[in-house]
Amino acid sequence: MPRKDSCRGCDIAQGKYRPVGGAFPVSQHWILNQYWGGEGFLGWLALQPKEHRMQLEELSTQEAGEMGTAIQRVKKGLKACWKEMWPEDRFDRLYVTYFFESVFGNKPNEYHPHIHLIPRTKKMRALISKEGNINCWEIYNISRMDGFPEEYLRYEERVERLMSALEEKISH
């Protein structure tokens, strides 16, 4: 599918726009970058196909086949980064979500599909747990909660550092 001029995902995939922290390939058909939506935090990532697609069912057989492997590689890389960068806060889980809706007023054709890869750590788990039950749906709002770990707020230098370390882990 050809590139779409108004698509930020295409701009990122083709190197015409560099998000903070950069974007790098995790497979032949998928790239990764730090997600910058208002609800995000350090390590909340966007995995997207390199080619412009409007729906997941438009993925080629190769793209669809690589998606699971790409997610596995990112999870392993994030776990390794967390162990080195924040050893006191164990990496517990990676949430994998796909919304592709336009709740923020953007037209869906302005950004091709991306998979949200959202880390959850021991400290984060405590914030979204009540009476021993985890409400995973609260993860989207966690960076606005009292007690959110300050070290996971997105500052450009932190994003650059994490993405550099993550790229090194994934590329080896």
C-alpha positions in Angstrom: 0.0 0.0 0.0 1.5 3.4 -0.9 2.5 5.9 1.7 -0.2 8.4 2.9 1.0 12.0 3.0 -1.2 12.8 6.0 -0.2 9.7 8.0 2.1 10.3 11.0 2.8 6.5 11.1 4.1 6.6 7.5 6.2 9.6 8.4 7.8 7.7 11.3 8.2 4.5 9.3 10.0 6.3 6.5 12.2 8.5 8.7 10.5 11.7 7.7 9.5 12.4 11.3 11.6 11.4 14.3 9.6 10.9 17.5 11.4 11.6 20.8 13.6 8.5 21.4 13.5 7.6 17.7 11.9 4.7 16.1 13.6 1.5 15.2 12.8 -1.8 13.4 12.0 -4.9 15.6 11.5 -7.1 12.5 11.4 -6.7 8.8 7.9 -5.3 8.8 7.4 -3.6 12.2 8.9 -0.6 13.9 8.7 0.6 17.5 8.7 4.0 19.2 7.7 5.6 22.5 4.0 6.4 22.6 3.3 10.1 23.3 -0.4 10.2 24.0 -1.5 12.2 27.1 -2.2 9.1 29.1 1.2 7.5 28.4 4.3 7.1 30.4 7.9 6.0 30.0 8.0 2.6 28.3 4.5 2.7 26.9 5.3 1.9 23.3 3.7 1.9 19.9 4.4 -1.0 17.6 3.4 -0.3 14.0 3.7 -1.8 10.5 6.2 -0.1 8.3 3.7 0.0 5.4 0.5 2.0 5.5 -2.4 -0.1 6.5 -5.8 1.0 7.7 -7.0 -2.2 9.4 -5.2 -5.2 10.9 -6.9 -7.4 8.3 -5.0 -5.5 5.6 -1.7 -6.8 7.0 0.2 -9.0 4.6 0.8 -12.6 5.6 4.4 -11.7 6.5 3.4 -8.7 8.5 0.8 -10.6 10.5 3.2 -13.5 11.0 5.8 -11.2 12.5 3.6 -9.3 14.9 3.7 -11.9 17.7 7.4 -12.4 17.4 7.9 -8.6 17.4 5.8 -8.3 20.6 7.9 -11.1 22.2 11.1 -9.4 21.4 9.9 -6.1 22.8 8.8 -7.7 26.0 12.1 -9.5 26.5 13.9 -6.2 25.8 11.8 -4.2 28.2 12.2 -6.7 30.9 16.0 -6.6 30.5 16.0 -2.8 30.5 13.9 -2.6 33.6 16.2 -5.1 35.4 19.1 -2.8 34.7 17.6 0.6 34.9 15.0 0.1 37.8 16.1 -3.1 39.6 14.0 -2.2 42.7 10.8 -2.3 40.6 10.2 -5.6 39.0 8.7 -5.7 35.6 5.4 -7.7 36.0 3.5 -7.7 32.7 3.2 -6.3 29.3 -0.3 -5.3 28.2 -0.9 -5.5 24.5 -3.8 -3.5 23.1 -5.1 -2.2 19.8 -7.8 0.5 19.7 -7.6 2.4 16.4 -10.4 4.7 17.2 -10.6 8.4 17.0 -11.6 9.5 20.5 -9.3 12.5 20.3 -10.8 13.9 17.2 -8.2 12.6 14.8 -9.5 11.0 11.6 -8.5 7.3 11.5 -6.8 7.7 8.2 -4.3 10.1 9.7 -2.4 7.3 11.5 -2.2 3.7 10.5 -2.7 1.0 13.1 -0.4 0.7 16.0 -0.3 -1.8 18.8 0.1 -0.3 22.3 2.6 -2.2 24.4 2.2 -1.0 28.0 4.5 -2.2 30.8 3.2 -2.8 34.3 5.6 -3.0 37.2 5.3 -4.0 40.8 4.9 -0.3 41.8 2.3 0.3 39.1 0.4 -2.9 40.1 0.0 -1.5 43.6 -1.7 1.7 42.2 -4.3 -0.2 40.2 -5.1 -2.8 42.9 -7.8 -2.6 45.4 -8.4 -5.3 48.0 -6.0 -7.6 46.2 -7.8 -7.3 42.8 -6.0 -5.7 39.9 -8.1 -3.5 37.6 -5.9 -3.6 34.5 -8.2 -1.1 32.7 -6.9 1.6 35.0 -3.4 1.4 33.4 -4.5 4.1 30.9 -4.9 6.6 33.8 -2.1 5.5 36.0 0.3 8.3 35.2 -2.2 10.8 36.6 -2.6 8.9 39.9 -1.2 10.0 43.2 1.9 7.9 43.9 2.8 7.2 40.3 6.5 6.6 40.2 8.2 9.8 39.2 11.0 7.9 37.5 8.5 6.8 34.8 7.3 10.3 33.8 8.2 11.0 30.2 11.0 13.4 29.9 12.9 13.6 26.6 16.2 12.5 28.1 14.6 9.5 29.8 12.9 8.4 26.6 16.1 8.8 24.6 17.9 6.7 27.2 15.3 3.9 27.4 14.8 3.7 23.6 18.5 3.5 23.0 18.9 0.7 25.6 15.9 -1.1 24.2 17.1 -0.9 20.6 20.5 -2.4 21.7 18.7 -5.2 23.5 16.3 -6.0 20.7 18.9 -5.8 17.9 21.2 -8.4 19.5 
